[in-house]
Structure formats: C-alpha cells, structure tokens
Amino acid sequence: MSLSQIIGNILGPKRAAALVFNESEFEKIGLELKGEIDRVFGRSLAIRELDTGSDNAVEIELNNLGTPYYDVERFGVCFVASPRHADVIIVTGAVTLNIAEAARKTYEAMPQPGWVIAVGDDACGTGLVRDSYAVLGAADKILPVDFKIPGNPPTPTDIIRGLLAFMTTILSQKKKR
C-alpha cells in the first residue's frame, strides 16, 4: 500500500455506514419490557453479567444500556454486582478453559429459580473462536442456558428486544405449570 493510499484511508470519507438509533422503537420496546418485567417479577429484573472469554464487544453494548443515552433502568432492568442478587446471569463470550469453574460457581451462587441468557455469537456457539484450543465452546456447554440473543455484538435495541422475548418465554412457562 502506498503512502498516498494510507493518507487517503485516514483522511478520506469513511465507508462504513453509521448505525441509526431509532429512539421511538427503543422506547416502545422498553415500555413493553417494563410491563412484562412487572408481570413476571413484580419488581425490577436484576442481571449479573458474566464474561467468560469475550472480546468485550457485547460488554460495551451492555454498558451502553446503563448510560443516560439508553437509560435501561427506567424500564426496570438493573445490573447487579453479585450473582447472589441476580435473577438472570448474562453470559458473554465463548467459555474458555480458565473461566469454566468460576462460571459454574457464579451460577451456583445465584438464587433459584435463576436463568441464564447467552448474549453474542461467541456465547451462543457461533462465534469465530468456537473451535479454539483454549475454548470449551458456547455457554450451554457448562451452564443451563435458557435463552440466546445472537449478534456480533447485538445492539442495545437487540438486547432489550431479546429480554422482552425472554420475559414472554418465562410467562408461557409459568402458564404451563
């Protein structure tokens, strides 16, 4: 690559299209999610995020949900620091050999009934590192995964859409009992 091509790449127009955030769609899904969380839990949904070997792309999107821009807490979703306070564990990343035991202990520390959601392609078993020598595989290799939200990474809108679908799944399971 020549020097002029490198400078053109740096200073020239960017080719990647900007993602357009649809605030009204996010708000609509969020309000639906809040209603479902109230029906299922009667309070907020407490989530503990568990990184089992990710590239941090999903974590960035999960962190974005807590910023004032998205403010997911207004819809009844809160992230907690301990699995002992969590209703749901969100697993991000393919499960590496080094984290497998810690992931099991994290799940065991969660009060029951507890649910596990795999978020991102690596946690769902379709990511790039699934066949690596240091990776066991998807989250369901060691934990009972109840729901999957694919994407590399899924957008904040995709994540709350997935949480809404998860709430619907929980409600349908309760009705069957």
The 8 nearest C-alpha neighbors of each residue, nearest first, counted from 0:
[[1, 4, 2, 5, 3, 6, 8, 7],
 [0, 2, 4, 3, 5, 6, 7, 8],
 [1, 3, 5, 4, 6, 0, 7, 8],
 [2, 4, 6, 1, 5, 7, 0, 8],
 [5, 3, 7, 1, 2, 6, 8, 0],
 [4, 6, 8, 2, 7, 3, 9, 1],
 [5, 7, 9, 3, 8, 4, 10, 2],
 [8, 6, 4, 11, 10, 5, 9, 3],
 [9, 7, 5, 6, 11, 10, 4, 12],
 [8, 10, 6, 7, 11, 5, 12, 13],
 [9, 11, 7, 8, 6, 12, 13, 5],
 [12, 10, 7, 8, 9, 13, 6, 14],
 [13, 11, 14, 10, 8, 7, 9, 15],
 [12, 14, 15, 11, 16, 8, 10, 9],
 [15, 13, 16, 12, 11, 17, 8, 9],
 [14, 16, 13, 17, 18, 12, 11, 8],
 [17, 15, 14, 18, 13, 19, 12, 20],
 [18, 16, 19, 15, 14, 20, 13, 12],
 [19, 17, 20, 16, 15, 21, 154, 156],
 [18, 20, 17, 21, 16, 22, 154, 156],
 [19, 21, 22, 18, 25, 156, 24, 23],
 [20, 22, 24, 23, 19, 25, 156, 26],
 [21, 23, 25, 24, 20, 26, 27, 69],
 [22, 24, 26, 25, 21, 27, 28, 20],
 [25, 23, 27, 26, 21, 22, 28, 156],
 [24, 26, 22, 28, 23, 27, 156, 29],
 [27, 25, 29, 23, 24, 28, 22, 30],
 [28, 26, 24, 30, 29, 25, 23, 31],
 [29, 27, 31, 25, 30, 26, 32, 24],
 [30, 28, 32, 26, 31, 27, 74, 25],
 [29, 31, 33, 27, 32, 28, 26, 74],
 [32, 30, 28, 34, 29, 33, 35, 27],
 [31, 33, 29, 163, 35, 30, 34, 36],
 [34, 32, 74, 30, 36, 31, 35, 75],
 [33, 35, 37, 31, 32, 36, 38, 30],
 [34, 36, 38, 32, 37, 33, 39, 166],
 [37, 35, 33, 39, 38, 34, 40, 32],
 [36, 38, 41, 34, 35, 40, 42, 39],
 [39, 37, 35, 36, 41, 40, 34, 170],
 [40, 38, 36, 37, 41, 35, 170, 166],
 [41, 39, 42, 37, 36, 38, 43, 44],
 [40, 42, 37, 38, 39, 36, 43, 35],
 [43, 41, 40, 37, 44, 36, 75, 39],
 [42, 44, 75, 76, 45, 36, 40, 77],
 [43, 45, 76, 75, 77, 46, 86, 36],
 [46, 44, 85, 77, 86, 78, 79, 43],
 [47, 45, 78, 87, 85, 88, 79, 86],
 [48, 46, 88, 79, 85, 78, 82, 89],
 [47, 49, 89, 88, 90, 46, 50, 91],
 [50, 48, 90, 89, 51, 91, 47, 88],
 [49, 51, 91, 52, 90, 92, 53, 48],
 [52, 50, 94, 92, 98, 91, 93, 49],
 [53, 51, 92, 93, 95, 50, 94, 54],
 [92, 52, 54, 55, 91, 51, 50, 93],
 [53, 55, 56, 52, 92, 57, 58, 91],
 [56, 54, 58, 53, 57, 59, 92, 50],
 [57, 55, 59, 58, 54, 152, 60, 151],
 [58, 56, 60, 152, 59, 55, 61, 119],
 [59, 57, 55, 61, 60, 56, 62, 91],
 [58, 60, 62, 56, 57, 61, 63, 55],
 [61, 59, 63, 57, 62, 58, 155, 154],
 [62, 60, 58, 64, 63, 59, 57, 155],
 [63, 61, 59, 64, 60, 65, 58, 66],
 [62, 64, 60, 66, 65, 61, 59, 69],
 [63, 65, 69, 61, 62, 71, 66, 70],
 [66, 64, 70, 63, 62, 71, 69, 67],
 [65, 67, 63, 68, 70, 64, 69, 62],
 [68, 66, 70, 69, 65, 64, 71, 63],
 [67, 69, 66, 70, 63, 64, 65, 71],
 [68, 70, 64, 67, 71, 66, 65, 63],
 [71, 69, 67, 65, 66, 72, 68, 64],
 [70, 72, 73, 64, 74, 69, 65, 76],
 [73, 71, 76, 75, 74, 70, 77, 65],
 [72, 74, 71, 75, 70, 76, 33, 29],
 [73, 75, 33, 72, 71, 29, 76, 30],
 [76, 74, 43, 72, 73, 33, 44, 77],
 [77, 75, 72, 44, 43, 74, 71, 45],
 [78, 76, 45, 72, 44, 46, 79, 75],
 [77, 79, 46, 45, 47, 76, 80, 48],
 [80, 78, 47, 81, 46, 45, 77, 85],
 [81, 79, 47, 78, 82, 84, 48, 85],
 [80, 82, 83, 84, 79, 47, 85, 109],
 [81, 83, 109, 85, 84, 47, 108, 105],
 [84, 82, 109, 81, 108, 85, 110, 105],
 [85, 83, 82, 81, 79, 86, 45, 109],
 [86, 84, 45, 82, 46, 87, 47, 83],
 [85, 87, 45, 113, 46, 44, 114, 84],
 [88, 86, 114, 46, 85, 115, 113, 89],
 [87, 89, 47, 115, 46, 48, 90, 116],
 [88, 90, 48, 116, 117, 49, 115, 47],
 [91, 89, 49, 117, 50, 118, 48, 116],
 [92, 90, 50, 122, 118, 53, 51, 49],
 [53, 93, 91, 122, 121, 52, 51, 50],
 [92, 94, 121, 122, 137, 136, 52, 51],
 [95, 93, 51, 136, 135, 52, 134, 138],
 [94, 96, 134, 97, 98, 135, 52, 133],
 [95, 97, 99, 134, 98, 133, 135, 94],
 [96, 98, 95, 99, 100, 133, 101, 94],
 [99, 97, 101, 95, 96, 100, 51, 102],
 [100, 98, 102, 101, 96, 97, 94, 95],
 [99, 101, 103, 102, 98, 104, 97, 96],
 [100, 102, 104, 98, 103, 99, 105, 97],
 [103, 101, 105, 99, 100, 104, 98, 106],
 [104, 102, 100, 106, 105, 101, 107, 99],
 [105, 103, 107, 101, 106, 102, 108, 100],
 [106, 104, 102, 108, 103, 107, 101, 82],
 [105, 107, 103, 109, 104, 108, 102, 82],
 [106, 108, 104, 105, 109, 103, 110, 82],
 [109, 107, 105, 106, 83, 82, 104, 110],
 [108, 110, 83, 82, 106, 107, 85, 111],
 [111, 109, 83, 113, 112, 108, 85, 86],
 [112, 110, 113, 109, 86, 114, 107, 108],
 [111, 113, 110, 114, 86, 109, 87, 85],
 [114, 112, 111, 86, 87, 110, 109, 115],
 [113, 115, 87, 145, 88, 86, 116, 112],
 [116, 114, 144, 88, 145, 87, 89, 117],
 [115, 117, 89, 146, 147, 144, 145, 90],
 [118, 116, 147, 90, 122, 123, 89, 148],
 [119, 117, 148, 91, 122, 149, 147, 90],
 [120, 118, 149, 150, 152, 122, 121, 151],
 [119, 121, 126, 123, 125, 149, 150, 122],
 [120, 122, 126, 93, 92, 124, 123, 119],
 [121, 123, 92, 93, 137, 138, 117, 91],
 [122, 124, 120, 137, 121, 117, 125, 147],
 [125, 123, 137, 121, 122, 126, 120, 136],
 [124, 126, 120, 121, 123, 129, 127, 122],
 [127, 125, 121, 120, 128, 129, 124, 123],
 [126, 128, 129, 125, 121, 130, 120, 131],
 [129, 127, 131, 130, 126, 121, 93, 134],
 [130, 128, 136, 126, 127, 131, 124, 134],
 [131, 129, 128, 132, 134, 136, 127, 135],
 [132, 130, 128, 134, 133, 129, 135, 136],
 [131, 133, 134, 130, 135, 128, 129, 96],
 [134, 132, 131, 95, 96, 135, 97, 130],
 [135, 133, 95, 131, 136, 96, 132, 94],
 [134, 136, 94, 95, 96, 133, 137, 140],
 [137, 135, 129, 134, 93, 94, 124, 140],
 [136, 138, 124, 122, 93, 123, 139, 140],
 [137, 139, 122, 140, 94, 142, 141, 117],
 [138, 140, 142, 144, 141, 137, 143, 123],
 [141, 139, 138, 137, 142, 136, 135, 94],
 [140, 142, 139, 138, 143, 103, 99, 102],
 [143, 141, 139, 144, 138, 140, 103, 115],
 [144, 142, 139, 145, 115, 141, 114, 138],
 [143, 145, 115, 139, 142, 116, 146, 117],
 [146, 144, 115, 116, 114, 143, 147, 117],
 [145, 147, 116, 144, 117, 165, 115, 148],
 [148, 146, 117, 116, 118, 149, 123, 145],
 [147, 149, 118, 161, 119, 117, 158, 150],
 [150, 148, 119, 120, 118, 147, 123, 153],
 [151, 149, 153, 152, 119, 120, 148, 118],
 [152, 150, 153, 119, 120, 149, 57, 56],
 [151, 153, 150, 57, 119, 56, 154, 120],
 [152, 154, 150, 157, 151, 158, 119, 149],
 [153, 155, 157, 156, 158, 60, 152, 150],
 [154, 156, 158, 157, 60, 64, 159, 153],
 [155, 157, 154, 159, 158, 25, 160, 153],
 [158, 156, 160, 154, 155, 153, 159, 161],
 [157, 159, 155, 161, 160, 156, 162, 154],
 [158, 160, 162, 161, 156, 157, 163, 155],
 [159, 161, 157, 163, 158, 162, 156, 164],
 [162, 160, 158, 164, 159, 163, 148, 157],
 [163, 161, 159, 165, 164, 160, 166, 158],
 [162, 164, 32, 160, 166, 165, 161, 159],
 [165, 163, 161, 167, 162, 166, 168, 160],
 [164, 166, 162, 168, 163, 167, 161, 169],
 [167, 165, 169, 163, 168, 164, 35, 162],
 [166, 168, 164, 170, 165, 169, 171, 163],
 [169, 167, 165, 171, 166, 170, 172, 164],
 [168, 170, 166, 172, 167, 171, 173, 165],
 [171, 169, 173, 167, 172, 168, 166, 174],
 [170, 172, 174, 168, 173, 169, 167, 175],
 [173, 171, 169, 175, 170, 174, 168, 176],
 [174, 172, 170, 176, 171, 175, 169, 168],
 [173, 175, 171, 172, 176, 170, 169, 168],
 [176, 174, 172, 173, 171, 170, 169, 168],
 [175, 173, 174, 172, 171, 170, 169, 168]]
